[in-house]
Amino acid sequence: MIRSLAMHYAAEYAAREDRLQDQGDRRSSIHYPALFLFVGEKTAPAIRPVLDSCRRKWDNAGGVLAVHAVPEGWEAEESGGRKDDASFAGAGKPAYGGTAPGGVHDRSWVPASAVTDWLSGQVRTMILPRSEGRDPRTLRRDLYREFHGEQRYLAEMNTVLRRLTDGIADYGRLYSSFDVIHLSIITRVDDPLNVLLPEITLLTRAVLGQSFKSVQTDLFALISEREQAESFGLSSSVGLAFLRELEGMQAPDYEYTAPLLVTEDGLSIPVSHGPSPLFDLVYVLSDKNEHGTSPAGGMEDNYEIISHISLLKNVMRPSGGFGPEQAGYNNMAFKSGIRGSTGRQGYASAGFSGVKRPNRQIALAVLYSTFRRIREDMSRESRLSPRERLELLGLSPDSLRELARRLLPDKEGILEMTGLMSHGRPSYHELRRLSLREAEELIFGGGGEAYFQSNFASPAAKRLEAADPLREWAPLLASPDGANPGITFFQLAEWTADRDDAGSVLHGLRQHMAGLRAAIVSSREELELLYGDSVDRLPFQRVPLMDKRTVRNFIHYLFAEGYGAKYELLLLESELALCARLEAGLESLHSASVQRVKTMERLEEELKAAALDSIGRAESDIGRNIMEYYRIVTDEVIGEIEARRGLGALVSERYMGSMPDLLDQGIVTVLERLIEVCGREILTAEPFALSFEEELLRRANVAAAYDNREVLSKEELFRRLYRSLEEEAAIHVRLFEYTQEHRHEEKYFFGDSGSEFMRYALSADEKTRIYRLGYVHELRRSGVEKLNLMGGFHLEDLLYYRNGRIYYETYLQNGYELHGVDEESLPALR
């Protein structure tokens, strides 16, 4: 519960900071309108991340629309939308809501709920033939035939696309030019609906072409190699079937004509293409990279790649242009670069990485550091001497005697006993040879003792029973405003420990109790001697010839001395009984204090473990010195709070409040209040508003004051970050023996070109690099990103193609019909 609550708080802080930092950035704008077309239900998880990435990165993303081509009857999970809802507000399970680990992978998605309103109306649905319940052996063929056999699908598609075009026109003011539209088509290679990709593409392009002078069309073919554990054979076969069809679509002599345009009266108009490749560029993106490993971001990284490629190709160019070494992206140059010496057009792929302030790790480090500071302040050794500790708790000898006196009625009340009714009035002659005890018995019987018990011993016992040390100590121990900064349950746990130590108030109390027991024994012995002595030896005034006066003097002596001694004995016994209750109270206080201390220590350990675990998942340089740096920063912020509010301000009512009360309510209550205080008072301080670069530089060098030889220089830190960005931007496709004729690479940074790190990155390897380097300038504080483009390979170079061919041929031989068109019309397998 502690870990999950802390992680939830860190995730919320990271998402909030990402939004705030993004708002502080001056985002890029796209030049021409953009449209995303998602084909097949397997692309549903991509819709929200792609569009939200555009929303976060593009200043005019409000006009970006999307179409989702899905089978009839399909409903988006968790969307609440209807299958035919033309203003479908979401699609499929959200592909985010969690966050990749920090560092280069720390690209925290905004929670789905934060963009639901924005997505509403941005995504339209295009209905295709139903796929559910069909024979998997002939699924792709049946979808193709039903689509071409029923004109209603084309009629509905035409209507959706025309309405969509009108919707795009409504956003014309957002773009610099309306001459061109960038159409990005996304599909999963193993989705059966892409058997209709030529028809969907050409119809969309034809409808858009009636409003735009040019439609630039790119295809993003997604390969999920990690989802084929159960149906790898059929899935690989379907995927390879699509790749074989795609090879034909991208052939330079590809031609296609079909009656795709349908009027409101049901009249069909043919649409023709070619001879030329169907797509301007085809990007193949897998959830495994060129090294054969699965990136931490998985398929989610590909969604970032799609939005960044779309931005790169369509970004509004700055008026100042680019320098010769950092040229902007040129689509014709890239296409030329990935065309081999034979003139055969190659395919492209990409890799993406980013670095930003590790907000999750920072939030957890601050949470731990704040609590550690509270615990250290509370557990600081008290400067009170043993005597002062006893006096503070009312346990000094004088305090205890005064407390005991308050239990008993006034001693003067004993004199009133002289008025007790006697059994008779014996003469002094009768009394003189008796002991004091015998003389009292003769005069009063048991009346004196009964009166003493009723008027002194019983009231003292009742008052003692009502005494509650813990209640009496409560105001003293609470000290919510730091009135007694030297005493907390940490000190109490130490002071009340059962040990023979002068620093233990329990030890001091028990020493006092031992003295009381000795005094009580001595007092009882003296009382016994007094009551055993004969009357004629007692020192009271005798009046000759006045027997009654002498007896009266004896009675005064009996009560003043005899019952006065009993009163003092009762006082000692009451004080001892009170000390016993105080001893029990201290033991209870010790138990409660120790339990609170253990709870504090447990929470601190849990918070530290959560912070270290999160930092451990970050890249080494991104996670460097987080604990050390934010301990210093947190202490400085708390120091400023205490300078304004006084020492111990964090445990005042304005902040944490009474820690004992919080702990008694449970460890979750403590953590919730701590999260509230950190979010309101600590994380909003100025040191937490630094740009990622400045924060990283300060944090990297925080240990310099401690003569740490491992501290990185700025140059070394930038070098490592540069290398980390490059390694994490590995191309998202796995090739077999890499046989393409020409590997063409281009690399682009997204960030503030005037920042120190960007200046370093743009000049690194300047003399030795063999790739084209560019950047998209964005005045941003939130981080820097890198997009690596690579092209020149062919589909047969894909390891997925080589592995899938075995299954594809086997399934064909076993009667599976995996194509809508005749197999003879397709390119031969390579």
C-alpha positions in Angstrom: 0.0 0.0 0.0 2.8 2.4 0.9 4.7 1.7 -2.3 1.7 1.9 -4.5 0.6 5.2 -2.9 4.0 6.7 -3.3 4.3 5.6 -7.0 0.8 7.0 -7.7 1.9 10.3 -6.2 5.1 10.3 -8.3 3.2 9.4 -11.5 0.8 12.3 -10.9 3.6 14.7 -10.2 5.5 13.6 -13.4 2.4 13.9 -15.5 1.6 17.4 -14.1 5.2 18.5 -14.6 5.3 17.3 -18.1 2.1 19.3 -18.9 3.5 22.4 -17.2 6.9 22.1 -18.9 5.2 21.5 -22.2 3.1 24.6 -21.7 6.3 26.5 -21.1 7.8 25.2 -24.3 7.2 27.0 -27.6 5.9 24.1 -29.6 6.5 23.5 -33.3 3.8 24.1 -35.9 3.1 22.0 -39.0 2.9 23.8 -42.3 0.2 21.8 -44.1 -2.8 19.9 -42.7 -2.2 16.4 -41.5 -4.5 13.3 -41.4 -3.9 10.0 -39.8 -5.7 6.9 -41.2 -5.5 3.8 -38.9 -6.4 0.6 -40.7 -7.6 -2.4 -38.8 -8.7 -3.0 -35.2 -5.1 -3.9 -34.2 -4.1 -0.3 -34.6 -6.6 0.8 -32.0 -3.9 1.1 -29.2 -1.9 3.5 -31.4 -4.7 6.1 -31.9 -4.6 7.9 -28.6 -0.8 7.9 -28.1 -0.1 9.2 -31.7 -2.7 12.0 -31.5 -1.8 12.9 -27.9 1.9 13.1 -28.9 0.9 15.5 -31.7 -1.2 17.5 -29.3 1.8 17.9 -26.9 4.3 18.7 -29.6 2.4 20.6 -32.2 1.1 24.1 -31.6 -1.6 23.7 -34.2 -2.5 20.1 -33.5 -6.1 21.0 -32.8 -6.8 20.7 -36.5 -5.3 17.2 -36.8 -8.0 14.6 -37.5 -7.9 10.8 -37.8 -9.9 8.0 -39.3 -10.1 4.5 -37.9 -11.1 1.8 -40.5 -12.6 -1.0 -38.5 -14.7 -4.1 -39.2 -18.5 -3.7 -38.9 -19.7 -4.5 -35.4 -16.4 -3.7 -33.8 -16.6 -1.6 -30.6 -13.7 0.2 -29.0 -12.9 -1.3 -25.6 -13.2 1.2 -22.7 -14.4 3.9 -25.1 -18.1 3.7 -24.6 -18.5 4.5 -28.3 -20.9 2.8 -30.7 -19.7 0.8 -33.7 -21.1 3.3 -36.2 -20.5 6.5 -34.3 -19.0 9.0 -36.8 -17.5 11.1 -34.0 -15.9 8.2 -32.2 -13.9 9.7 -29.3 -11.4 7.0 -28.7 -10.3 3.7 -30.0 -9.2 0.5 -28.3 -7.4 0.1 -25.0 -5.4 3.1 -24.2 -1.8 2.3 -24.9 -0.7 4.4 -22.1 -1.6 5.4 -18.6 1.6 4.0 -17.2 5.1 5.3 -17.8 8.3 3.8 -19.1 11.2 3.9 -16.6 13.0 7.2 -16.1 15.9 8.6 -18.1 16.1 8.2 -21.8 12.9 6.2 -21.7 11.1 8.5 -19.3 8.4 9.8 -21.6 5.5 10.0 -19.2 2.2 9.9 -21.1 -0.5 12.3 -20.0 -3.3 10.2 -18.4 -6.0 9.2 -20.8 -8.7 11.2 -19.1 -6.6 14.4 -19.7 -7.0 14.1 -23.5 -10.5 12.5 -23.8 -12.1 15.9 -24.4 -9.5 16.8 -27.0 -10.0 13.5 -28.8 -13.7 13.8 -28.9 -14.6 14.6 -32.5 -11.0 14.2 -33.7 -11.4 10.5 -34.6 -13.9 9.3 -37.2 -14.9 5.7 -37.9 -14.8 4.1 -41.3 -16.8 0.8 -41.5 -15.5 -2.2 -43.4 -16.8 -5.8 -43.7 -17.2 -7.8 -40.4 -14.3 -10.0 -39.5 -15.7 -11.7 -36.4 -16.9 -15.3 -36.8 -15.3 -15.9 -40.2 -13.2 -18.9 -41.1 -9.5 -17.9 -40.5 -8.5 -20.1 -43.5 -10.2 -17.7 -45.9 -10.6 -14.5 -43.8 -8.6 -12.1 -45.9 -10.1 -13.4 -49.2 -13.7 -13.2 -47.8 -13.2 -9.6 -46.5 -11.9 -8.6 -49.9 -14.7 -10.2 -51.8 -17.5 -8.9 -49.6 -16.1 -5.4 -49.8 -16.1 -5.5 -53.6 -19.5 -7.3 -53.6 -21.4 -4.8 -51.5 -21.4 -1.2 -52.6 -22.7 0.1 -49.3 -19.3 0.0 -47.7 -17.9 2.3 -50.4 -20.9 4.5 -50.1 -20.4 4.9 -46.4 -16.7 5.4 -46.8 -17.3 8.2 -49.3 -19.7 9.9 -46.9 -17.3 9.7 -44.0 -14.3 11.0 -46.0 -16.3 13.9 -47.5 -17.5 15.0 -44.1 -13.9 14.6 -42.9 -12.7 16.9 -45.7 -15.2 19.5 -44.6 -13.9 19.2 -41.1 -10.3 19.7 -42.2 -11.4 22.8 -44.0 -12.8 24.3 -40.8 -9.3 24.4 -39.5 -7.8 26.2 -42.4 -6.7 29.2 -40.4 -4.3 27.0 -38.4 -2.1 26.3 -41.3 0.2 28.3 -43.5 -0.9 26.6 -46.7 -3.8 24.5 -47.8 -2.2 23.3 -51.0 -0.9 20.0 -49.6 -2.2 17.5 -47.1 0.0 14.9 -45.4 -1.8 11.6 -45.2 -0.2 9.0 -42.8 -1.6 5.5 -43.0 -0.9 3.2 -40.1 -1.6 -0.6 -40.1 -0.4 -3.7 -38.4 1.0 -6.1 -40.9 -0.9 -9.1 -39.4 -4.3 -7.3 -39.4 -6.5 -8.9 -42.0 -8.3 -5.7 -42.9 -5.1 -4.4 -44.6 -6.1 -6.7 -47.5 -8.2 -3.6 -48.5 -5.3 -1.1 -48.1 -5.1 -0.2 -51.9 -8.8 0.6 -52.0 -8.8 2.5 -48.7 -5.7 4.5 -49.7 -6.8 5.4 -53.2 -10.3 6.4 -52.2 -9.0 8.6 -49.4 -6.5 10.2 -51.7 -9.1 10.7 -54.4 -11.5 12.4 -52.0 -8.8 14.6 -50.5 -7.5 15.4 -53.9 -10.7 17.2 -54.7 -9.8 19.8 -52.0 -6.0 19.7 -52.0 -3.5 20.1 -54.9 -1.3 17.3 -53.6 -1.7 14.4 -51.2 1.6 13.2 -49.8 0.9 9.6 -48.6 3.2 7.6 -46.2 2.6 4.2 -44.8 3.7 3.0 -41.4 3.7 -0.8 -41.2 3.8 -2.0 -37.6 5.2 -5.4 -36.7 4.5 -6.9 -33.3 6.9 -9.7 -32.8 6.2 -10.1 -29.1 2.5 -10.9 -29.5 2.9 -14.1 -31.6 3.4 -16.6 -28.8 0.1 -18.4 -29.3 -0.8 -17.9 -32.9 2.6 -17.2 -34.4 2.0 -19.5 -37.4 -1.2 -17.9 -38.8 -0.2 -14.4 -37.6 3.2 -14.6 -39.4 1.5 -16.0 -42.5 -1.0 -13.1 -42.6 1.8 -10.6 -42.0 3.9 -12.0 -44.8 0.9 -12.1 -47.1 0.5 -8.3 -46.6 4.2 -7.7 -47.1 4.1 -9.6 -50.4 1.1 -7.4 -51.4 3.0 -4.3 -50.2 6.0 -5.2 -52.4 3.6 -5.1 -55.4 2.1 -1.8 -54.3 5.5 -0.2 -54.1 6.7 -1.4 -57.5 7.5 1.4 -59.9 5.0 -0.1 -62.5 2.2 -0.6 -60.0 -1.2 0.3 -61.5 -4.7 0.0 -60.1 -8.2 1.1 -61.3 -11.4 0.6 -59.4 -14.9 2.3 -59.2 -14.2 3.7 -55.7 -16.0 7.0 -55.8 -19.7 6.7 -55.2 -22.2 9.5 -55.5 -25.3 10.0 -53.3 -27.3 8.5 -56.1 -25.3 5.3 -56.1 -23.3 6.1 -59.2 -19.7 4.8 -59.3 -16.7 6.6 -60.7 -13.4 4.9 -61.3 -10.3 5.9 -59.6 -6.9 5.1 -61.3 -3.4 5.0 -60.0 0.0 4.5 -61.6 2.2 3.4 -62.9 4.1 4.4 -59.8 4.5 3.2 -56.2 1.3 3.6 -54.1 3.1 5.3 -51.2 5.6 8.1 -51.1 7.5 6.3 -48.4 6.9 3.1 -46.4 8.3 2.9 -42.8 8.5 -0.5 -41.2 8.5 -0.3 -37.5 8.8 -3.3 -35.1 8.7 -3.7 -31.4 12.2 -5.2 -31.6 15.1 -3.1 -32.6 18.0 -3.8 -35.0 20.0 -5.3 -32.1 17.3 -7.9 -31.6 16.2 -6.6 -28.2 12.9 -5.3 -27.2 13.1 -1.6 -26.1 11.5 -0.7 -22.8 8.9 1.4 -24.6 8.0 -1.5 -26.9 5.4 -0.6 -29.5 4.7 2.7 -27.7 8.0 4.0 -29.0 6.8 3.5 -32.5 3.8 5.7 -31.8 6.2 8.5 -30.8 8.2 7.8 -34.0 5.1 8.2 -36.2 4.2 11.6 -34.7 7.9 12.8 -34.9 8.3 11.7 -38.5 5.1 13.5 -39.4 6.4 16.6 -37.7 9.8 16.4 -39.3 8.3 16.2 -42.8 5.7 18.9 -42.2 7.3 21.3 -39.7 7.0 25.0 -40.2 10.5 26.1 -41.2 12.1 29.0 -39.3 12.6 32.2 -41.2 16.3 32.1 -40.6 16.7 28.8 -42.3 19.3 26.2 -41.3 23.1 26.1 -41.2 24.9 24.0 -43.8 25.8 21.3 -41.2 22.4 21.2 -39.6 20.1 21.2 -42.6 16.4 20.5 -42.3 14.8 17.3 -43.6 14.5 17.0 -47.4 12.1 14.3 -48.4 13.4 14.0 -52.0 17.0 13.8 -50.7 16.0 11.0 -48.3 14.1 9.0 -51.0 17.1 9.4 -53.3 19.4 8.2 -50.5 17.5 5.0 -49.8 17.3 4.1 -53.5 20.0 1.5 -54.3 22.3 1.6 -57.3 19.8 -0.6 -59.2 17.2 2.1 -58.8 14.9 -0.1 -56.7 13.2 2.0 -54.0 14.1 0.9 -50.5 12.1 0.9 -47.3 12.7 3.0 -44.2 12.6 2.6 -40.5 13.5 4.8 -37.5 14.5 4.9 -33.8 13.6 7.4 -31.2 14.9 8.5 -27.8 14.4 11.4 -25.5 15.9 12.8 -22.3 14.1 14.9 -19.8 14.1 15.7 -16.1 13.3 12.4 -14.3 10.2 13.7 -12.5 9.1 10.4 -11.0 12.4 9.8 -9.4 12.7 13.4 -8.2 9.2 13.2 -6.6 10.1 10.0 -4.8 13.5 11.4 -3.7 11.9 14.5 -2.3 9.2 12.5 -0.5 11.9 10.4 1.1 14.2 13.4 1.9 11.3 15.4 3.5 10.3 12.5 5.7 14.0 11.8 6.5 14.4 15.5 7.6 11.3 15.2 9.8 12.5 12.0 11.4 16.0 13.4 11.9 14.7 16.6 13.5 12.3 14.6 15.8 15.0 12.1 16.8 17.7 14.6 17.5 19.2 14.0 21.0 17.7 16.2 23.6 19.8 18.6 25.6 17.8 18.2 28.7 19.6 16.8 31.7 18.2 13.8 33.6 16.9 16.1 36.3 15.3 18.4 33.8 13.6 15.4 32.1 12.1 14.4 35.4 10.9 17.9 36.1 9.4 18.2 32.6 7.3 15.1 33.2 6.5 16.1 36.8 8.6 13.2 38.2 11.0 15.1 40.4 10.8 14.3 44.1 9.3 17.7 44.9 6.7 17.3 42.1 5.8 13.8 43.2 5.4 14.9 46.8 3.2 17.8 45.8 1.1 15.5 43.6 0.7 13.1 46.5 -0.4 16.0 48.9 -3.1 16.9 46.4 -4.5 13.4 46.7 -5.1 13.7 50.5 -7.4 16.1 52.3 -5.7 18.8 54.4 -3.8 17.6 57.4 -5.6 20.1 59.5 -8.7 18.0 59.3 -7.1 15.6 61.8 -7.7 18.2 64.5 -11.4 17.8 63.9 -11.1 14.2 65.2 -11.0 15.6 68.7 -14.7 16.0 68.5 -15.3 12.3 68.0 -17.8 10.7 70.3 -16.0 8.7 73.0 -17.3 5.4 74.6 -16.7 7.0 78.0 -14.4 9.2 79.8 -11.8 7.1 81.7 -9.6 8.8 84.2 -6.0 9.4 83.5 -5.3 6.9 86.3 -7.0 4.2 84.2 -5.0 5.3 81.1 -1.5 5.8 82.3 -0.5 2.1 82.5 -2.0 1.3 79.0 -0.3 1.5 75.6 -1.3 4.3 73.3 -3.2 1.7 71.1 -5.0 0.3 74.2 -5.9 3.8 75.4 -7.4 4.7 72.0 -9.4 1.5 72.0 -10.7 2.2 75.5 -11.7 5.8 74.7 -12.9 5.5 71.0 -13.1 1.9 70.2 -12.6 1.7 66.4 -14.1 5.1 65.8 -10.8 6.9 65.2 -9.6 4.4 62.7 -12.9 4.4 60.9 -13.0 8.2 60.7 -9.5 8.3 59.3 -10.3 5.7 56.7 -13.5 7.5 55.7 -12.2 11.0 55.6 -8.6 10.6 54.6 -7.6 7.1 53.2 -10.8 6.6 51.1 -10.7 10.1 49.4 -7.0 9.6 48.7 -7.7 6.3 47.1 -10.5 7.7 44.9 -8.4 10.6 43.8 -5.6 8.2 43.0 -7.9 6.0 41.0 -8.9 9.0 38.9 -5.3 10.0 38.2 -4.4 9.4 34.5 -0.7 10.2 33.8 -1.1 9.9 30.0 -3.9 12.3 30.0 -1.9 14.7 32.1 1.1 14.4 29.9 -0.9 14.8 26.6 -0.7 18.6 26.3 2.9 18.6 27.1 3.8 15.9 24.6 1.7 17.1 21.7 3.5 20.5 21.3 2.1 21.0 17.7 3.8 24.4 17.4 7.2 23.3 18.6 6.6 24.6 22.2 8.8 21.7 23.5 11.1 20.9 20.6 13.3 18.9 22.9 10.7 16.2 23.5 9.1 13.9 20.9 8.2 10.2 21.0 11.8 9.5 19.8 13.1 11.0 23.1 10.3 9.4 25.1 11.2 6.0 23.7 14.7 6.5 25.0 13.8 8.2 28.3 11.3 5.6 29.2 13.5 2.6 28.3 13.8 0.0 31.1 17.5 0.4 31.8 19.7 1.3 34.8 20.8 4.6 33.3 20.6 8.1 34.7 19.1 9.3 31.4 16.1 7.1 31.9 13.2 8.8 33.7 11.8 5.3 34.4 15.0 4.5 36.2 14.8 7.8 38.1 11.2 7.1 39.1 12.0 3.6 40.3 14.9 4.9 42.4 12.5 7.3 44.0 10.0 4.5 44.6 12.7 2.5 46.3 13.3 5.4 48.6 9.6 5.7 49.3 9.4 2.0 50.2 12.2 2.4 52.7 10.6 5.4 54.2 7.3 3.6 54.5 9.0 0.7 56.3 10.7 3.1 58.6 7.5 5.1 59.2 5.5 2.0 60.0 8.2 0.9 62.5 8.1 4.3 64.2 4.3 4.2 64.3 4.4 0.8 65.8 6.8 1.9 68.5 4.6 5.0 69.2 1.4 2.9 69.6 3.2 0.4 71.7 4.6 2.9 74.2 2.7 3.4 77.5 0.7 6.5 78.1 2.6 7.7 81.1 5.8 7.9 79.0 4.2 10.0 76.2 5.2 13.7 76.1 1.9 15.5 76.6 1.1 18.0 79.3 -0.3 16.7 82.6 -2.3 19.1 84.8 -2.2 18.2 88.5 -5.6 17.8 90.2 -7.3 18.3 86.8 -7.8 14.8 85.6 -10.2 15.7 82.8 -7.9 18.4 81.4 -5.0 15.9 81.4 -7.2 13.3 79.5 -8.2 16.0 77.0 -4.5 16.8 76.5 -3.8 13.1 75.9 -6.6 13.0 73.3 -5.1 16.0 71.5 -1.7 14.2 71.5 -3.3 11.0 70.2 -4.7 12.7 67.1 -1.9 15.2 66.6 1.0 12.7 66.9 -0.6 9.3 66.4 -2.9 10.2 63.5 -0.4 12.8 62.3 2.1 9.9 61.9 -0.7 7.9 60.2 -1.3 10.8 57.8 2.4 11.0 56.9 2.4 7.3 56.4 -0.7 7.5 54.2 1.0 10.3 52.3 4.1 8.1 51.6 1.9 5.2 50.6 -0.2 7.4 48.3 2.9 8.8 46.7 4.2 5.2 46.2 0.9 4.2 44.7 0.9 7.3 42.5 4.4 6.4 41.4 3.2 2.9 40.5 0.6 4.4 38.3 3.2 6.7 36.8 5.5 3.8 36.2 2.7 2.0 34.4 2.1 5.2 32.4 5.7 5.4 31.5 5.8 1.8 30.4 2.7 2.4 28.3 4.2 5.6 26.9 7.4 3.7 26.1 5.5 1.0 24.2 3.5 3.6 22.2 6.6 5.7 21.5 8.6 2.6 20.4 5.7 1.6 18.1 5.6 5.1 16.6 9.4 5.1 16.2 9.2 1.8 14.4 6.4 3.0 12.2 8.4 6.1 11.3 11.5 3.9 10.5 9.4 1.5 8.4 7.9 4.3 6.4 11.3 5.9 5.9 12.8 2.6 4.7 9.8 2.0 2.3 10.2 5.5 0.8 13.9 5.1 0.4 13.5 1.7 -1.2 10.9 3.2 -3.6 13.1 6.1 -4.6 16.2 3.9 -5.1 14.3 1.3 -7.1 12.9 4.0 -9.3 16.3 5.6 -9.7 17.8 2.2 -10.5 15.5 1.9 -13.5 16.7 5.2 -14.9 19.8 5.5 -17.1 22.9 5.9 -15.1 23.6 9.5 -16.1 20.0 10.6 -15.9 19.7 9.0 -12.4 23.1 10.3 -11.2 23.1 11.9 -7.8 19.3 12.2 -7.5 19.3 11.2 -3.9 22.3 13.4 -3.0 21.2 16.5 -4.8 17.5 16.5 -3.8 18.5 15.8 -0.2 20.4 19.1 -0.3 17.6 20.9 -2.2 14.9 19.6 0.1 16.9 20.7 3.2 17.4 24.2 1.7 13.6 24.5 1.0 12.8 23.3 4.5 15.4 25.7 5.9 13.6 28.6 4.1 10.3 27.4 5.6 11.7 27.3 9.1 13.3 30.8 8.6 9.8 32.1 8.0 7.8 29.9 10.4 10.3 28.8 13.0 12.1 25.7 13.9 10.1 22.5 13.7 7.6 24.2 11.4 7.0 21.0 9.4 5.3 19.4 12.4 3.1 22.4 13.0 -0.6 22.4 12.2 0.1 24.3 9.0 2.1 21.4 7.6 2.2 17.9 9.0 0.5 18.6 12.3 0.7 16.2 15.3 2.8 13.3 14.2 1.6 11.1 17.1 -2.0 11.7 16.1 -1.2 10.9 12.4 0.7 7.7 13.4 -2.1 6.6 15.6 -4.4 6.9 12.6 -2.2 4.7 10.5 0.9 4.8 8.3 -1.2 5.6 5.2 -2.5 8.7 6.9 1.0 9.9 7.6 2.0 9.3 4.0 -1.0 11.0 2.6 -0.3 14.1 4.7 3.4 14.0 3.7 2.4 13.8 0.0 0.1 16.8 0.5 2.9 18.8 2.2 5.5 17.9 -0.4 3.2 18.8 -3.3 2.1 22.1 -1.8 5.2 23.4 -0.1 8.4 21.6 -1.4 7.9 20.7 -5.0 6.5 24.1 -5.9 9.7 25.8 -4.7 12.0 27.6 -7.2 14.8 24.9 -7.4 12.2 22.5 -9.0 11.5 24.9 -11.9 14.9 24.5 -13.6 15.1 23.4 -17.2 16.2 19.8 -17.7 19.7 20.8 -18.8 20.4 23.1 -15.9 18.9 20.6 -13.4 21.0 17.9 -14.9 24.2 19.9 -14.7 23.6 21.0 -11.1 22.8 17.5 -10.1 25.8 16.0 -11.8 28.1 18.3 -10.0 26.4 18.3 -6.6 29.1 16.1 -5.1 32.0 18.3 -6.1 31.8 20.0 -2.7 32.6 16.7 -1.1 35.7 16.2 -3.3 34.1 13.3 -5.1 36.5 12.3 -7.9 33.8 10.6 -9.9 31.9 13.8 -10.6 31.5 14.3 -14.3 32.7 17.3 -16.1 30.2 19.1 -18.3 31.9 17.8 -21.4 31.9 14.2 -20.2 28.3 14.4 -19.1 27.2 15.7 -22.5 29.3 13.1 -24.2 27.5 10.3 -22.2 24.1 11.8 -22.8 24.8 12.1 -26.5 25.9 8.5 -26.6 22.9 7.3 -24.6 20.5 9.1 -26.9 22.1 7.5 -29.9 22.1 4.0 -28.3 18.5 4.3 -27.3 17.4 5.5 -30.7 18.3 2.2 -32.3 16.4 1.5 -35.4 13.1 -0.4 -34.8 13.5 -3.2 -37.3 15.5 -6.4 -37.3 17.3 -7.2 -40.5 18.7 -10.5 -41.6 22.4 -10.3 -42.4 21.7 -6.7 -43.5 22.0 -7.2 -47.2 20.5 -3.9 -48.4 22.5 -2.3 -51.1 22.9 1.0 -49.4 22.3 2.0 -45.8 21.3 5.6 -45.7 21.0 7.3 -42.3 19.7 10.7 -41.2 19.5 11.9 -37.6 17.5 14.8 -36.2 17.4 16.4 -32.8 14.2 18.1 -31.4 15.1 20.8 -28.9 16.5 24.2 -28.3 19.4 24.6 -30.7 20.8 27.4 -28.6 21.2 25.2 -25.4 24.6 24.0 -24.3 23.8 20.4 -24.8 22.3 20.9 -28.3 25.3 22.9 -29.4 27.5 20.1 -28.2 25.4 17.4 -29.9 25.3 19.2 -33.2 29.1 19.6 -33.3 29.9 16.1 -32.0 31.6 13.8 -34.6 31.4 16.7 -37.0 34.4 15.7 -39.0 33.8 12.0 -39.0 30.1 11.5 -39.3 28.8 9.8 -42.5 25.2 10.6 -42.0 23.0 13.6 -42.5 22.4 15.6 -39.2 19.7 18.1 -38.7 17.4 19.4 -36.0 13.9 20.9 -35.4 14.4 24.0 -33.3 12.0 24.3 -30.4 12.4 26.8 -27.6 11.8 24.2 -24.9 12.9 23.5 -21.3 11.4 20.1 -20.9 14.1 18.0 -22.7 15.7 17.0 -25.9 14.7 14.2 -28.3 16.4 12.4 -31.1 14.9 10.7 -34.2 17.2 8.4 -36.2 16.0 7.6 -39.8 17.5 4.7 -41.7 16.5 3.3 -45.1 17.6 1.4 -48.1 16.7 -2.1 -47.1 14.0 -4.3 -48.8 11.3 -6.4 -47.3 13.2 -9.7 -47.9 16.0 -8.3 -45.7 13.6 -8.3 -42.7 14.2 -11.2 -40.3 10.4 -11.2 -39.8 10.1 -11.8 -43.6 12.6 -14.6 -43.6 11.0 -16.4 -40.6 7.4 -15.8 -41.7 8.0 -17.2 -45.2 8.2 -20.7 -43.9 4.8 -20.4 -42.2 3.3 -18.5 -45.2 4.2 -21.2 -47.7 3.1 -24.0 -45.4 -0.3 -22.4 -44.8 -0.8 -21.8 -48.5 0.0 -25.5 -49.2 -2.6 -26.5 -46.6 -5.5 -24.6 -48.3 -5.3 -21.3 -46.6 -6.3 -18.4 -48.9 -4.5 -15.4 -47.6 -5.0 -12.9 -50.5 -7.9 -11.1 -52.0 -6.4 -11.0 -55.5 -5.0 -13.9 -57.5 -1.6 -15.0 -56.2 -0.2 -15.0 -59.7 -0.6 -11.2 -59.8 1.6 -10.7 -56.8 5.4 -10.4 -56.9 7.4 -13.6 -56.4 8.8 -14.3 -53.0 12.4 -13.3 -52.7 
